[in-house]
């Protein structure tokens, strides 16, 4: 599609059958704006549970597009591409627009990590990520740390437990101790923007039959971190506890980190965020109230309580717990203008019957075109 509109794209292989995509257009000298979205989606689950097949892209009579990735985040990425094509035709910008479409965001932001290492963010002034966030502009989010704690024991018949060593017992002690001490640390590390971090155990595995003492058990957990108690500090604390339990209780515990995505804390006021605010204020249909009403009509449920809790009447910067590719893109730089803003219905992300209203998607194409132009064209940039 890009090629047919005179835009050359480059594939950057990540693994066999998986490639990131880079496309760039220029119009004179000026700032460089990276526009980005991820191409991967989470598993659809059982297709029989969906109202329409999860990969059919069914459009119903109400103009709603159904399918896995419709909200998270095919609509946002597609809207960026369409805006880029328009701007390539009008040349209503000065500088460089760099499209970065990534792989593996859902499993550790793999593509963003690779592209950042390869230098694609080195000369970037601003970064616009089209994740579904239609009632606020995300400029900061917690870090995400996935870790696994493994306990090794000695197998034995369950009638003779003293000749074995129960890995589940060891894991239970480790899990209880780690959770308790991490929570104490999180409670004393309060970030003014992001709040407090936390950790959740999400997977547990151990044993293979009822009458055997298990020799292996493990649990996996996800921590959401803040700069005051960041990923490296959490890792160090877990390792300290494991070392202590191994020494004092004669256990055989180990730690494995499976994903390490740092917190993001960009400025809440920047030319890019200002460009979005200035654009949206002239379009009432993209205001906070109108977007809640639109999502309510699509979901066919009352969102008035959620709207009231949100408490904002005008679109504005905000911080969230969920991570994005920004964690990788900004890991070595703190001077990039960041805005995470896009179409979708966040409460449907990763769920059965994910969907997005087409009117919202189409509106965001126009918004992105105007925002990019405002940010990159000095005469229209926000003051």
C-alpha positions, -999 to +999 in steps of 0.1 A: +000+000+000+028+024+009+046+016-023+016+023-044+015+058-029+051+065-036+065+057-001+093+032+001+093+009+031+121-013+045+116-045+064+139-051+093+139-089+101+135-099+137+131-136+133+121-160+104+088-148+092+087-118+114+099-083+104+095-047+116+086-021+090+102+013+086+090+039+061+101+076+059+091+107+041+108+141+041+100+176+032+129+199+038+148+204+070+131+202+103+122+180+132+119+142+130+086+127+142+084+089+147+048+075+144+044+040+157+022+011+163+027-027+168+015-052+143+011-082+166-020-092+185-028-115+214-043-149+209-080-148+200-089-176+224-119-198+215-134-185+182-167-201+191-170-175+219-169-146+195-200-130+180-182-128+147-151-148+137-121-130+153-102-125+121-131-118+098-130-079+102-168-081+102-185-047+099-220-047+114-250-026+106-240+000+132-206+006+115-186-013+141-156-033+130-152-066+149-120-086+153-089-094+173-067-063+171-095-040+160-088-018+191-053-030+201-041-017+178-047-023+141-070+008+139-044+031+153-016+018+132-037+019+101-048+055+108-012+066+111-004+050+077-034+067+061-023+101+076+012+096+064+000+089+028-021+120+028+008+141+041+031+127+014+007+140-011+000+174+004+036+180+017+019+200+045+048+195+069+084+204+072+109+178+083+108+140+085+080+115+093+092+081+102+067+052+104+079+025+128+057-007+128+069-032+153+066-069+160+064-086+194+050-057+215+026-080+233+054-104+244+081-079+256+083-051+230+108-072+211+107-052+178+109-018+196+139-031+215+157-042+183+150-010+164+161+012+193+194-008+195+198-003+157+196+034+161+162+042+146+153+065+176+187+083+178+176+114+158+139+115+168+125+147+183+089+134+189+072+100+192+035+095+186+022+060+194-013+051+184-022+028+213-060+030+221-062+060+244-090+082+232-100+101+263-065+112+273-029+116+260-006+092+278+028+107+285+039+084+313+033+048+324+046+023+348+073-002+340+065-039+335+087-067+349+079-104+343+097-128+365+097-165+374+107-180+408+117-217+405+119-242+434+137-275+431+130-303+455+135-341+458+108-365+445+094-392+468+063-413+473+037-392+491+036-419+518+072-412+527+075-374+525+105-373+548+128-389+522+119-362+497+118-324+496+085-308+486+092-281+459+056-267+463+062-261+500+094-242+492+077-222+465+048-213+488+072-200+514+091-180+487+060-166+472+045-155+505+078-139+516+085-122+483+050-108+479+049-094+514+083-077+513+078-063+478+045-048+488+062-031+518+087-016+494+061-005+469+040+012+496+070+035+505+078+043+468+051+067+457+056+085+424+039+119+421+026+110+386+024+072+384+015+065+420+026+032+436+038+000+420+025-035+426+031-071+418+007-099+409+013-137+408-003-148+376+008-184+369+016-213+393+028-248+382+040-277+403+038-315+407+027-341+382+006-366+401-013-368+434+007-394+452+042-380+445+062-354+464+069-328+437+105-320+428+098-289+408+074-260+412+074-225+398+054-193+398+054-164+374+045-128+383+042-094+368+053-062+386+043-027+376+071-004+386+078+033+392+111+051+391+114+052+429+113+013+430+122+004+395+128-029+377+164-033+388+155-025+424+127-051+423+150-077+408+176-070+434+150-073+462+137-106+450+172-120+446+181-109+481+151-127+495+158-159+475+195-159+487+183-155+523+158-183+521+183-206+503+208-199+531+185-200+561+160-226+550+183-248+529+160-243+499+169-245+462+152-214+447+162-194+416+150-163+398+145-159+361+136-125+345+115-130+314+106-093+305+122-061+317+104-029+305+113+002+325+089+030+335+083+059+312+080+094+324+081+120+296+070+156+300+033+163+304+037+195+284+054+193+250+048+207+215+035+172+205+009+171+233+000+207+226-005+199+189-030+171+199-049+193+224-051+222+198-064+198+172-090+180+193-104+212+208-118+221+174-135+186+170-162+181+196-168+145+185-133+136+199-139+153+232-139+132+264-176+132+269-184+124+232-159+095+233-174+080+264-208+083+248-195+066+216-179+037+236-211+034+256-232+030+224-208+003+210-206-016+243-243-012+250-237-006+286-238+024+309-204+041+313-217+072+332-200+061+364-167+055+346-170+090+330-176+105+364-147+087+379-125+099+350-134+134+360-119+153+331-140+172+306-112+182+282-086+159+267-053+162+287-021+144+295-024+114+318-004+085+332-014+048+332-002+014+345-001-004+311+032-005+293+039+004+256+067+003+231+078+037+245+095+017+273+120+005+247+120+035+224+128+059+252+151+038+274+183+057+266+167+092+261+146+115+282+144+144+258+118+130+233+084+145+231+060+116+237+023+113+231+004+080+232-030+087+217-052+066+195-086+051+185-101+020+202-120+008+232-094+001+259-118-020+280-121-045+251-083-050+246-074-087+249-110-097+253-135-117+233-155-095+209-129-068+205-142-041+182-139-005+172-164+020+157-154+030+122-164+066+128-138+069+155-111+053+133-118+076+104-118+106+127-084+097+139-070+097+104-079+133+102-066+141+137-032+124+130-028+143+097-035+176+115-014+168+146+016+157+125+014+189+104+011+211+135+041+195+152+063+196+121+053+228+104+066+259+123+038+282+111+011+259+126+030+245+156+014+252+190+030+280+209 
